[in-house]
Amino acid sequence: MTNKINESSFDVIGIGNAIVDVLTKADDSLLERLSFIKGSMTLIDENKSKELYKIATKGTQSSGGSVANSLACVAQLGGKTAFIGRVKNDKLGKIFTEEISKTGTIFKTPPSSVGPSTARCLIFVTPDTQRTMCTYLGASVQLDPNDIDLSAVSEAKILYLEGYLWDNPAAKNAFIKAAEIAKNSGRKVALSLSDSFCVSRHRESFIKLVEDYIDILFANEDEITTLYKTSSLNKAIEKLKKKCDLAAITIGKKGSILISKGKEININPFILGKAIDTTGAGDLYAGGFLKGVADGLKPEISAKIGSICAGHIVTQLGSRSNTNLLNLINSHLGS
């Protein structure tokens, strides 16, 4: 039985992993001792996550997950958002629910009472701003089509999907079902490719997903070149132009490349201070971009809004902005 979201319409509804982010500062020696490659994302089991959680107990905790981070950004920019994802009825599940609700995002997916515990991502941030993530997916991958409020999906301007969930067959089915409802209702469907290793594991089905359902695609350089099996970003972009009308490829410190109806536009980065943590940069870029699209703004303006949000979030620890993003955007682009 689906838990209804009693709202008439939304700017963005997202489906993704419901993860509690635990951020802690670390040095290279700790990563070496734990045998983690700096800058990587490693999937870990529950026992390992408990061990690392003890090490990171002094870190900051917040509701995380790529799509959840993006929705929090949309909500801070004044958008109406809802999130669909699975937590367990445990301590971290309550933290996730409270934290995401504080952002103004509606979250009503019922928690599971049995099975794996709530997902967590232990993020070790080194002095060079690199983040090394150790992720236990736990209850988040237990999502299935019965968890999705189809009426809410059909009423949202944009449905935003997280590539990480593609690893789980039930969640994958939930994705397809939601995308079909959105498309049949004349809504836009957006996708984040999430991770190059995830893309590599599901390359063919991701290509089909993009061709069949996706209106707006977010990826970084590694993800898009992995998708189209080429070492050349230019070649990957040329292939993407034929498959997707609107896409944003983030290229780190160099900014991003906007693809809009076959045209390629370079979007300069907004340097808003010293970068101390890149956690959530791509997520905040997507959030700003999606809010612009939901508001009917031109793609280039939407991309600049995303770039401002990303430019700010790297100047602080964590992926929840500690400043008013709307004021920040107005100061750079004009109200």
Secondary structure as a PSIPRED ss2 file (coil, helix, strand):
# PSIPRED VFORMAT (PSIPRED V4.0)

   1 M C   1.000  0.000  0.000
   2 T C   1.000  0.000  0.000
   3 N C   1.000  0.000  0.000
   4 K C   1.000  0.000  0.000
   5 I C   1.000  0.000  0.000
   6 N C   1.000  0.000  0.000
   7 E C   1.000  0.000  0.000
   8 S C   1.000  0.000  0.000
   9 S C   1.000  0.000  0.000
  10 F E   0.000  0.000  1.000
  11 D E   0.000  0.000  1.000
  12 V E   0.000  0.000  1.000
  13 I E   0.000  0.000  1.000
  14 G E   0.000  0.000  1.000
  15 I E   0.000  0.000  1.000
  16 G C   1.000  0.000  0.000
  17 N C   1.000  0.000  0.000
  18 A C   1.000  0.000  0.000
  19 I E   0.000  0.000  1.000
  20 V E   0.000  0.000  1.000
  21 D E   0.000  0.000  1.000
  22 V E   0.000  0.000  1.000
  23 L E   0.000  0.000  1.000
  24 T E   0.000  0.000  1.000
  25 K E   0.000  0.000  1.000
  26 A C   1.000  0.000  0.000
  27 D C   1.000  0.000  0.000
  28 D H   0.000  1.000  0.000
  29 S H   0.000  1.000  0.000
  30 L H   0.000  1.000  0.000
  31 L H   0.000  1.000  0.000
  32 E H   0.000  1.000  0.000
  33 R H   0.000  1.000  0.000
  34 L H   0.000  1.000  0.000
  35 S C   1.000  0.000  0.000
  36 F C   1.000  0.000  0.000
  37 I C   1.000  0.000  0.000
  38 K C   1.000  0.000  0.000
  39 G C   1.000  0.000  0.000
  40 S C   1.000  0.000  0.000
  41 M E   0.000  0.000  1.000
  42 T E   0.000  0.000  1.000
  43 L E   0.000  0.000  1.000
  44 I C   1.000  0.000  0.000
  45 D C   1.000  0.000  0.000
  46 E H   0.000  1.000  0.000
  47 N H   0.000  1.000  0.000
  48 K H   0.000  1.000  0.000
  49 S H   0.000  1.000  0.000
  50 K H   0.000  1.000  0.000
  51 E H   0.000  1.000  0.000
  52 L H   0.000  1.000  0.000
  53 Y H   0.000  1.000  0.000
  54 K H   0.000  1.000  0.000
  55 I H   0.000  1.000  0.000
  56 A C   1.000  0.000  0.000
  57 T C   1.000  0.000  0.000
  58 K C   1.000  0.000  0.000
  59 G C   1.000  0.000  0.000
  60 T E   0.000  0.000  1.000
  61 Q E   0.000  0.000  1.000
  62 S E   0.000  0.000  1.000
  63 S E   0.000  0.000  1.000
  64 G E   0.000  0.000  1.000
  65 G C   1.000  0.000  0.000
  66 S H   0.000  1.000  0.000
  67 V H   0.000  1.000  0.000
  68 A H   0.000  1.000  0.000
  69 N H   0.000  1.000  0.000
  70 S H   0.000  1.000  0.000
  71 L H   0.000  1.000  0.000
  72 A H   0.000  1.000  0.000
  73 C H   0.000  1.000  0.000
  74 V H   0.000  1.000  0.000
  75 A H   0.000  1.000  0.000
  76 Q H   0.000  1.000  0.000
  77 L C   1.000  0.000  0.000
  78 G C   1.000  0.000  0.000
  79 G C   1.000  0.000  0.000
  80 K C   1.000  0.000  0.000
  81 T E   0.000  0.000  1.000
  82 A E   0.000  0.000  1.000
  83 F E   0.000  0.000  1.000
  84 I E   0.000  0.000  1.000
  85 G C   1.000  0.000  0.000
  86 R C   1.000  0.000  0.000
  87 V C   1.000  0.000  0.000
  88 K E   0.000  0.000  1.000
  89 N C   1.000  0.000  0.000
  90 D C   1.000  0.000  0.000
  91 K H   0.000  1.000  0.000
  92 L H   0.000  1.000  0.000
  93 G H   0.000  1.000  0.000
  94 K H   0.000  1.000  0.000
  95 I H   0.000  1.000  0.000
  96 F H   0.000  1.000  0.000
  97 T H   0.000  1.000  0.000
  98 E H   0.000  1.000  0.000
  99 E H   0.000  1.000  0.000
 100 I H   0.000  1.000  0.000
 101 S H   0.000  1.000  0.000
 102 K H   0.000  1.000  0.000
 103 T C   1.000  0.000  0.000
 104 G C   1.000  0.000  0.000
 105 T C   1.000  0.000  0.000
 106 I E   0.000  0.000  1.000
 107 F E   0.000  0.000  1.000
 108 K C   1.000  0.000  0.000
 109 T C   1.000  0.000  0.000
 110 P C   1.000  0.000  0.000
 111 P C   1.000  0.000  0.000
 112 S E   0.000  0.000  1.000
 113 S C   1.000  0.000  0.000
 114 V C   1.000  0.000  0.000
 115 G C   1.000  0.000  0.000
 116 P C   1.000  0.000  0.000
 117 S C   1.000  0.000  0.000
 118 T C   1.000  0.000  0.000
 119 A E   0.000  0.000  1.000
 120 R E   0.000  0.000  1.000
 121 C E   0.000  0.000  1.000
 122 L E   0.000  0.000  1.000
 123 I E   0.000  0.000  1.000
 124 F E   0.000  0.000  1.000
 125 V E   0.000  0.000  1.000
 126 T C   1.000  0.000  0.000
 127 P C   1.000  0.000  0.000
 128 D C   1.000  0.000  0.000
 129 T C   1.000  0.000  0.000
 130 Q C   1.000  0.000  0.000
 131 R E   0.000  0.000  1.000
 132 T E   0.000  0.000  1.000
 133 M E   0.000  0.000  1.000
 134 C E   0.000  0.000  1.000
 135 T E   0.000  0.000  1.000
 136 Y E   0.000  0.000  1.000
 137 L C   1.000  0.000  0.000
 138 G H   0.000  1.000  0.000
 139 A H   0.000  1.000  0.000
 140 S H   0.000  1.000  0.000
 141 V H   0.000  1.000  0.000
 142 Q H   0.000  1.000  0.000
 143 L C   1.000  0.000  0.000
 144 D C   1.000  0.000  0.000
 145 P H   0.000  1.000  0.000
 146 N H   0.000  1.000  0.000
 147 D H   0.000  1.000  0.000
 148 I C   1.000  0.000  0.000
 149 D C   1.000  0.000  0.000
 150 L H   0.000  1.000  0.000
 151 S H   0.000  1.000  0.000
 152 A H   0.000  1.000  0.000
 153 V H   0.000  1.000  0.000
 154 S H   0.000  1.000  0.000
 155 E H   0.000  1.000  0.000
 156 A E   0.000  0.000  1.000
 157 K E   0.000  0.000  1.000
 158 I E   0.000  0.000  1.000
 159 L E   0.000  0.000  1.000
 160 Y E   0.000  0.000  1.000
 161 L E   0.000  0.000  1.000
 162 E E   0.000  0.000  1.000
 163 G H   0.000  1.000  0.000
 164 Y H   0.000  1.000  0.000
 165 L H   0.000  1.000  0.000
 166 W H   0.000  1.000  0.000
 167 D H   0.000  1.000  0.000
 168 N C   1.000  0.000  0.000
 169 P H   0.000  1.000  0.000
 170 A H   0.000  1.000  0.000
 171 A H   0.000  1.000  0.000
 172 K H   0.000  1.000  0.000
 173 N H   0.000  1.000  0.000
 174 A H   0.000  1.000  0.000
 175 F H   0.000  1.000  0.000
 176 I H   0.000  1.000  0.000
 177 K H   0.000  1.000  0.000
 178 A H   0.000  1.000  0.000
 179 A H   0.000  1.000  0.000
 180 E H   0.000  1.000  0.000
 181 I H   0.000  1.000  0.000
 182 A H   0.000  1.000  0.000
 183 K H   0.000  1.000  0.000
 184 N H   0.000  1.000  0.000
 185 S C   1.000  0.000  0.000
 186 G C   1.000  0.000  0.000
 187 R C   1.000  0.000  0.000
 188 K E   0.000  0.000  1.000
 189 V E   0.000  0.000  1.000
 190 A E   0.000  0.000  1.000
 191 L E   0.000  0.000  1.000
 192 S E   0.000  0.000  1.000
 193 L C   1.000  0.000  0.000
 194 S C   1.000  0.000  0.000
 195 D C   1.000  0.000  0.000
 196 S H   0.000  1.000  0.000
 197 F H   0.000  1.000  0.000
 198 C H   0.000  1.000  0.000
 199 V H   0.000  1.000  0.000
 200 S H   0.000  1.000  0.000
 201 R H   0.000  1.000  0.000
 202 H C   1.000  0.000  0.000
 203 R H   0.000  1.000  0.000
 204 E H   0.000  1.000  0.000
 205 S H   0.000  1.000  0.000
 206 F H   0.000  1.000  0.000
 207 I H   0.000  1.000  0.000
 208 K H   0.000  1.000  0.000
 209 L H   0.000  1.000  0.000
 210 V H   0.000  1.000  0.000
 211 E H   0.000  1.000  0.000
 212 D H   0.000  1.000  0.000
 213 Y H   0.000  1.000  0.000
 214 I C   1.000  0.000  0.000
 215 D C   1.000  0.000  0.000
 216 I E   0.000  0.000  1.000
 217 L E   0.000  0.000  1.000
 218 F E   0.000  0.000  1.000
 219 A E   0.000  0.000  1.000
 220 N E   0.000  0.000  1.000
 221 E H   0.000  1.000  0.000
 222 D H   0.000  1.000  0.000
 223 E H   0.000  1.000  0.000
 224 I H   0.000  1.000  0.000
 225 T H   0.000  1.000  0.000
 226 T H   0.000  1.000  0.000
 227 L H   0.000  1.000  0.000
 228 Y C   1.000  0.000  0.000
 229 K C   1.000  0.000  0.000
 230 T C   1.000  0.000  0.000
 231 S C   1.000  0.000  0.000
 232 S C   1.000  0.000  0.000
 233 L H   0.000  1.000  0.000
 234 N H   0.000  1.000  0.000
 235 K H   0.000  1.000  0.000
 236 A H   0.000  1.000  0.000
 237 I H   0.000  1.000  0.000
 238 E H   0.000  1.000  0.000
 239 K H   0.000  1.000  0.000
 240 L H   0.000  1.000  0.000
 241 K H   0.000  1.000  0.000
 242 K C   1.000  0.000  0.000
 243 K C   1.000  0.000  0.000
 244 C C   1.000  0.000  0.000
 245 D C   1.000  0.000  0.000
 246 L E   0.000  0.000  1.000
 247 A E   0.000  0.000  1.000
 248 A E   0.000  0.000  1.000
 249 I E   0.000  0.000  1.000
 250 T E   0.000  0.000  1.000
 251 I C   1.000  0.000  0.000
 252 G H   0.000  1.000  0.000
 253 K H   0.000  1.000  0.000
 254 K H   0.000  1.000  0.000
 255 G C   1.000  0.000  0.000
 256 S E   0.000  0.000  1.000
 257 I E   0.000  0.000  1.000
 258 L E   0.000  0.000  1.000
 259 I E   0.000  0.000  1.000
 260 S E   0.000  0.000  1.000
 261 K C   1.000  0.000  0.000
 262 G C   1.000  0.000  0.000
 263 K E   0.000  0.000  1.000
 264 E E   0.000  0.000  1.000
 265 I E   0.000  0.000  1.000
 266 N E   0.000  0.000  1.000
 267 I E   0.000  0.000  1.000
 268 N C   1.000  0.000  0.000
 269 P C   1.000  0.000  0.000
 270 F C   1.000  0.000  0.000
 271 I C   1.000  0.000  0.000
 272 L C   1.000  0.000  0.000
 273 G C   1.000  0.000  0.000
 274 K C   1.000  0.000  0.000
 275 A C   1.000  0.000  0.000
 276 I C   1.000  0.000  0.000
 277 D C   1.000  0.000  0.000
 278 T C   1.000  0.000  0.000
 279 T C   1.000  0.000  0.000
 280 G C   1.000  0.000  0.000
 281 A H   0.000  1.000  0.000
 282 G H   0.000  1.000  0.000
 283 D H   0.000  1.000  0.000
 284 L H   0.000  1.000  0.000
 285 Y H   0.000  1.000  0.000
 286 A H   0.000  1.000  0.000
 287 G H   0.000  1.000  0.000
 288 G H   0.000  1.000  0.000
 289 F H   0.000  1.000  0.000
 290 L H   0.000  1.000  0.000
 291 K H   0.000  1.000  0.000
 292 G H   0.000  1.000  0.000
 293 V H   0.000  1.000  0.000
 294 A H   0.000  1.000  0.000
 295 D C   1.000  0.000  0.000
 296 G C   1.000  0.000  0.000
 297 L C   1.000  0.000  0.000
 298 K C   1.000  0.000  0.000
 299 P H   0.000  1.000  0.000
 300 E H   0.000  1.000  0.000
 301 I H   0.000  1.000  0.000
 302 S H   0.000  1.000  0.000
 303 A H   0.000  1.000  0.000
 304 K H   0.000  1.000  0.000
 305 I H   0.000  1.000  0.000
 306 G H   0.000  1.000  0.000
 307 S H   0.000  1.000  0.000
 308 I H   0.000  1.000  0.000
 309 C H   0.000  1.000  0.000
 310 A H   0.000  1.000  0.000
 311 G H   0.000  1.000  0.000
 312 H H   0.000  1.000  0.000
 313 I H   0.000  1.000  0.000
 314 V C   1.000  0.000  0.000
 315 T C   1.000  0.000  0.000
 316 Q C   1.000  0.000  0.000
 317 L C   1.000  0.000  0.000
 318 G C   1.000  0.000  0.000
 319 S C   1.000  0.000  0.000
 320 R C   1.000  0.000  0.000
 321 S C   1.000  0.000  0.000
 322 N C   1.000  0.000  0.000
 323 T C   1.000  0.000  0.000
 324 N C   1.000  0.000  0.000
 325 L H   0.000  1.000  0.000
 326 L H   0.000  1.000  0.000
 327 N H   0.000  1.000  0.000
 328 L H   0.000  1.000  0.000
 329 I H   0.000  1.000  0.000
 330 N H   0.000  1.000  0.000
 331 S H   0.000  1.000  0.000
 332 H H   0.000  1.000  0.000
 333 L H   0.000  1.000  0.000
 334 G C   1.000  0.000  0.000
 335 S C   1.000  0.000  0.000
